[in-house]
Amino acid sequence: MQANIIDYGMNAEGVAKEDNFIFFVPNAIVGEKVEIEIKRKYKNYAQAELKSLISQSRERQLPLCPYFYDCGGCDLQHISYSEQLRYKSILVQKTIKKIAQIDFPVSATIPSDKIYNYRNKASFNFSIDGAGFYKQKSNEIVNISKCLIVDEKINKVYSLFVQYLSDRPAIRPNIKHLVVRAIDNQILVAIVGKKYIDCLDFYKVLKSHFDRIGLYLVVNARKDAVVIAGKTYFLAGVKQIVIQNFDLKYSIDLLSFHQTNINIQDKIYAKVLDYIHADEIVINGFSGAGLLSAICARKAKFVFGIEIEKSSHIQAQKLIKNNGIKNVKNILGDFNIEYKKIHKKADALILDPSKKGCGKDILRQIIGIKSIIYISCNPIALAKDLQFLKNDYIIEEIIPYDMFPNTNQVETIVKLKYKGEK
């Protein structure tokens, strides 16, 4: 059947409508007329497959990646970058309006300086005869030679490892993943296996191509999708990557959380600084390894960072010690417990929760603080939390950031002000 694409869905699929019945069409673009085939029909909507283009959008482009239509890593390479940015702003606005019943103008999405080779970390999957990324909505591996959105040094390590395994077929069945993090000219590599593997000779291969590189082995016997789990062995080379950013020097290891797109991370953190005043005491909830807390301390009167994970807390402590920062206190503990002890001292709260959002238990606690800066990686969770806060807070600004170009993922900052504040 023929269909006119009038909108985008939550996952950037094209949306067609006929007699109040919705058709979701992956890889279709707004403005196109398409031939589709229904694959699965439900009461009010259907999943369809794009069979051919009758009329084509000016925003359509040929994906650079030869694996685009199979690999589950990217969603939007067939769409021009300007249209990707427009889609993400619309996505945030529609989601907040639908779920939270808040009709607030969303800013244009802040672009990434790089739309390819921007990721500084990647995890490749391996099977007996496969190496690459999983197919969309599947555990089937799409064999790839390189990935266009990761740092080229990561691609080089992956290529070397594929060749390494081809020369050692006996160990191939025990290999699960290869995890690589590359920032500047520093690289950390982890081979993830089902059992202990003698792979120290791979470090010699790596060292012949890179100056600053470290190799780990992770023994992960789990059968689920968790990549880094079990016992970790440091094998050789450098243990950490040293980063200089915002006049701060800090280190991260292979397990540390760090944004995969540093360019957008820096733009988000700069905006957070804009929202903070010099006379304010700030609480950074879910503060992780303490980078944002340390950055905010450059401007704020004082910063409290709350983090429940011990390893991240230890890194945060090292960061402030090594940089001589005196106006930060890192607190190890559960947010709900620790926030009660300090919230009366604070003027502003930064929230950067996991993908599931904050939830009502946390939100009940924070009502009354003058200012909230909410950083979200999930528009749906963000909208649910804003629905809870809207009776007590005024939204001052909503800005999407393109942390993950060529994918349907978007990062968003929302600035809120307490209505009870005079």
C-alpha positions, 0 to 999 in steps of 0.5 A: 500500500501507499502512504504519506509520511507526516511525522516521526515516531519515538525511534525516528521511524516515519509515521503515516496515518489513514482513518486514524490508524497509525503506520510506523515505517522505519527509514522513512522521512517526513514528507515522503510518499512511500510504498509499504508492506505491513509486517505486524498489525495491532488494534490501533497501529501497525509496524510496516516495512519501507518497500520503495520511495514514490517521492523522496525527501530532500533530507534523504541521503545515502548512508556512508556506512555499508552496514547501516540497514543491518547494524543496530548502532545507528538509526539516522544516517539516511537523514541529513544532519540538519534534519536529525537535529530538527527531529531531536528538538521535535522529539523532546517537545512532543514527548514532554507535551504528551506525557507531562502536558507541558507545552513549552518551546524547546530550543534548537538542538545543539550540534556536535562538532563531529558527526562521525568518529566522535565516540571515544569508547566502543564495545565489539561483540564476538562469536565463533564466526562473528565480530562486530555489533548486534543486528537491530533487535537481535543477538545476531552479530553483524560482521563489520570491518570498521565503525564510522562513529567511533574514533579511528584508533578504536577501529585500528585496535578492533582490526588488530584484534580480529587479525590476532584471533584469526591466527589463534582459532583455539581461543576464539570460542572463549572471546565475548567482547572487545572494549576500547576507550581512546582519548587523545593518544591514550588507549585502554583495551579490555578483552572479555572472555568466558574464562582466563585466556593467555593473551598477553602477546596481544599487548606486543601487537598493540605496542607496535602501533600505539605509544600509550596503551594498556591491556586488561582481561575481564573474565565474564562467565555471565550469560546476559548482556552485561559486558564488563562483569566478573574479575578484571586482570590488568595485563600490561601498559598504562592503567589510566587515561589522563585528561586535561579539561576545564583547567582540571587534570583527572584520570579515568580507567576502563571501568570509569563512566565518562561521556563518549562525546567529549565535545558535547559533554563540554557544551553541556557542562558550560551551560550548567556553569551559566546557570550557576551563580557565584554566591550559590551552594550547589548540590550535585546529585548522582555526581559520579566521578566528580568532574561536574562537581569540580567544574561547578566549584570554579564558580559556585560558593560551595558544591556537595556531590552525592554518589552511591558507587564507592569506586566513583566516589574514590575517583571524585576524591582524588580529583579534588585532591589532585587539583587543590579544590577546597570548596567541594565535599564528596559524599558517599551514600544514597541520594534520598538519605544524604540529601535530607542532611544538606538540602537546607544549606543549598540554593541549586540542585543538579540532577543527572540520573540514569536512563530511568530518571529520578522517580517520585521518591527523589522528586518529593525530597527536592521540592522547595530548592530554589533552582534545579538543573536537570540533565537527561538522556531519556526524554520519556523519563524526563517528561515523567519527572517534569509532570511531577514537578510542574505544579511547584516549578517553572520551566525556564529553558529546555535545550537538547544536545546531540550527544550521539549523532546519527542515532535517535538518542538525545541529551537534554538540559532543563532549567527549573525555578521554584514557584515559591521563590520571591 
